C-alpha cells in the first residue's frame, strides 16, 4: 500500500510535467547538486518529485459521484500526506499535504474511456502543537522535537497556518484564552485547547491598529468537542501585540483582546 501511494504521486507528477512513464530504476532518479544546476526542468521535476514521494505515508481519495449508491466511484482528487517532521520551534511539528486534482483524459474535446489525468497540484504545509512552545530552542530540544514529531502519524489532524510563526502565535492566543476563562467558566475554558486548532489565518485588524507592524489580528478555527469540523465549532479572533523583551530573545506575544462565536457553515 505504501509503495502504491508513492508510485501514484510520482506517476501523477510525471503526467503533469509531460513524462511518458514513471521510471522503475531508482538509479535513474539520482539527484545531485550538479544535476540540479544543469539538467532540464522536466527531468528535474521527475527526479525531485519521485524522491519526494518517498516521504508519503498517507493517502485519501475523493470521487466524482460523491459516493452515490449505484455509481462507480471515479477519482477526482488524490490527497497525500507526508511523514511529520520538526517545524523548527519547540513543541511544533509540520507535515505537507499534497492535493492532486484529476480530470477525464480528453482528446479533441472528447473523453477518452475512463482514463484520468492530473490537472493541478497544490502543496500545503500544516502544523501541530505536540509540547511546550515556551522552551528555548537548543540542539537537545531540536533532537527531542524531531523524535516526537516522527511519532505523529496522522497529518490530517495537523492544522492550516500561513507559516510556523503564525501557528505558534495562534497557540499562544488559545492558551491565553484558556487561562483567562479558567476562573470564569471552566467548561468553556476547556474548549480552548491547542489540540483543537483546525485552521489559522492572519487578518486585517478592524479598526486598524496605530502600529500595524507590531499589532496583528489572528483568526482561529477550533474543532468542536467531538473533533469534527466545521459544524458547531468555535471561531476565535484576537488582536495580538508583538513585544521584544529587553534582554530576551524573540518576540513575546501579548493578547490585547479576543472574542469567539459558534462556527456554522450553511
PyMOL commands that set and color helices and strands:
alter all, ss='L'
color gray80, all
select helices_A, chain A and resi 2-16+26-29+33-38+41-55+139-150+155-157+164-182+186-189+194-196
alter helices_A, ss='H'
color red, helices_A
select strands_A, chain A and resi 56-63+75-82+85-86+92-107+110-129+159-160+197-203+215-222+233-244+251-263
alter strands_A, ss='S'
color yellow, strands_A
deselect
rebuild
show_as cartoon
